[in-house]
Amino acid sequence: MTKATLLEKISGAVSKSTKAEVSKKQVDAILKETFETIRKTVKKEGRCSYPGFGTFTLTKRKARKGRNPQTGETIKIKASKSIRFKPSAALKKTL
């Protein structure tokens, strides 16, 4: 699904359920703010949970040694942070 398709579906569904016209531009602004809030929450608190959907968790990877597949040379891989998503049982059940 593309971003445009997602915005169109959400705009149509919200407009239908509220009986008020909601533009794709408004939906885009709401989604951007939603994802930005999730990002900030995970960065600050380490996790963000939405009941019935799932949990986003900050994970930390330690520095480690790796190998360059082209040359076989040993390289150092820096420590990094990543985000993990664990779907809720309710979401898994609907799939």
N, C-alpha and C positions, 0 to 999 in steps of 0.2 A: 504494500500500500504506500502510495506517495503522500507527501505532506498535503498537496492540493486535494487529494481524494479524502484524506482524513478531515481536513477543514470543512469540505463540502458536506460530508456525512454528519459531522457534529452540528454544523450550522442548521442543516435541515431537521435533525432530530430535536434540537433545542427550540427551534422556531415552531415546530409542530406541537411540542408538549407545552410550551408557554403561550402559544397563540400570539406571539410577538416576534417580529422579524429580527433575527440576529445575523449580522453580517459575518462573512468569512474573516474580515479584518479584525472584528471584535473577538472571534474565536481564537484567531492567531495570537492576539495579545494575551488572552487568558492562558493559552497553552504555554507561551513563552514564560509568563510569570510563574506558572505551575512548576515547570521544569527548573527554573532558576531558584525557586524556593526549595525544591527538593535538593538541588546541588548545594545550596548554602547550608541547609540543615544537616546533610550528610557530612559536609566539611567540618561544621562546628560540633555536632553532637555524635558523629560516627554512625548514625543510622536514621532512617526515616521510614515509618511504617504507615500503610494505608489499609485499614481493615477490609477484607474481602478481595484485595488485589495482591498485596505482597509487601516485602521489606527490602529497602535499599541499604546496603551496609558498606562502610569503608573498609577496605582490606589493605594491609601493608605487606610488601614483599621485601625480604632482606636482600642485601647485596650478595651477589654470588658470582661464581666463575662460570663462563660459558665457552663455547668453541665456535670459531668462525667456520662455517661449513665449506667455504671455498678454499681456504688456506689451511685449515686445521689448527690455526693459531689459537692459543688460550687467551681469552679476553675477560675483562672485569665488567660485570653488568651492575649498574648502580641500583641502590634501593629505590623502590617506587611505590606509589599508591594507586589503587584501582577501586572500582566500585562493583559490588556484586548484587544481583537481584535474586531474591528467593520468592517465588510465587506462593500465595496463600493456598491452603487446602481447598477453599471454595473456588478459586480460580482454576486450580488443577482439575477439579471435578467437572467443570464446565467444558474442558477441552476434550 
